[in-house]
Amino acid sequence: MKANEVAGLRSAFQGASYALFQLETPLDAVGAALRLAKEEGARTMLDPAPAQPLSREITSMVDFLTPNETEACVLVGRPPGRVTMSDAPALAFTLRELTGAGAVVLKLGEQGCLWWDGTMGFTSPGLPVQAVDTTAAGDTFNGALAVALAEGKRAEDALRWANAAAALSVQKTGAQASIPLRAAVDSFLVSRR
């Protein structure tokens, strides 16, 4: 899809609480779609995958930037590598400053994730599971996070719910087939209390 084709999608964003994006389409189309979503009042969430440098023009339209370790390192100009939970706050702070995004949710796999919005910062621990395939983990996390936030969950609770959805997804192979239903996420969280 090209940027000039995005204008025809305006109705898809009308009435949406959240609009989720990733980078598997041309960047000019992503930028045009982000702009359109913002014009229609949707909160925007960007999973910057596959990892690549991004302009502030694009990232400043993002309400929630949700990189994994590799993507976060690429965005700040560091070689990709593991990020420890103790290194995560400084990285999230730098990401938010560089990108202009409203909030950064740094996804750290089995370690969990970290939220930084310029005022509030906290971590949400991972939920240990036996991972089989991580293909859809990021997309599952973002979808669950958007649903939880749209339903009015507190940020801490929304992250825990998103972590649970992602943890369930990595236990199955494939992409769409691994995304859990709401009841499975709720049940999984009840079993982890």
Long-range contacts (C-beta under 8 A, 24 or more apart in sequence): 1-25, 1-26, 1-29, 2-26, 2-28, 2-29, 3-28, 3-29, 3-31, 3-32, 4-32, 5-29, 6-32, 6-33, 6-36, 7-32, 7-36, 9-33, 9-36, 10-36, 10-40, 13-37, 13-39, 13-40, 13-42, 14-40, 15-40, 16-40, 16-41, 16-42, 17-42, 17-43, 17-146, 17-150, 18-42, 18-43, 18-44, 18-45, 18-146, 18-149, 18-150, 19-43, 19-44, 19-45, 20-44, 20-45, 20-46, 20-47, 20-142, 20-143, 20-146, 21-45, 21-46, 21-47, 21-62, 22-46, 22-47, 22-48, 22-49, 22-139, 23-47, 23-48, 23-49, 23-50, 23-52, 23-54, 24-49, 24-50, 27-54, 27-55, 27-58, 30-58, 31-57, 31-58, 31-61, 34-58, 34-61, 34-62, 35-61, 43-149, 45-142, 45-145, 45-146, 46-101, 47-71, 47-138, 47-139, 47-142, 48-74, 48-75, 49-138, 51-75, 51-80, 53-77, 54-99, 56-98, 56-99, 56-100, 59-98, 59-99, 59-100, 59-101, 60-99, 60-100, 60-101, 62-99, 62-101, 62-102, 63-101, 63-102, 63-103, 64-101, 64-102, 64-103, 64-104, 64-105, 64-145, 65-95, 65-96, 65-99, 65-101, 65-103, 65-104, 65-105, 66-104, 66-105, 66-106, 66-107, 66-138, 66-141, 66-142, 66-145, 67-95, 67-104, 67-106, 67-107, 68-106, 68-107, 68-108, 68-109, 68-138, 69-106, 69-107, 69-108, 69-109, 72-106, 75-99, 83-108, 84-111, 85-111, 85-112, 85-114, 85-123, 88-114, 88-123, 89-114, 89-116, 89-121, 92-116, 92-121, 105-145, 105-159, 107-138, 107-141, 107-166, 109-134, 109-137, 112-163, 113-141, 113-159, 113-162, 113-163, 115-155, 115-156, 115-159, 117-155, 120-155, 122-155, 122-156, 124-156, 124-159, 124-160, 124-163, 125-163, 126-163, 126-167, 127-163, 127-164, 127-167, 127-188, 127-192, 128-167, 129-167, 129-168, 129-170, 129-171, 130-171, 131-170, 131-171, 132-170, 132-171, 132-172, 132-173, 133-170, 133-172, 133-173, 133-174, 133-178, 134-170, 135-173, 135-174, 135-175, 135-178, 136-169, 136-174, 136-175, 136-176, 136-178, 136-179, 137-166, 137-169, 137-170, 138-166, 139-175, 139-179, 140-165, 140-166, 140-168, 140-169, 140-178, 140-179, 140-180, 141-165, 141-166, 143-179, 144-185, 160-189, 161-185, 161-189, 164-188, 164-189, 164-192
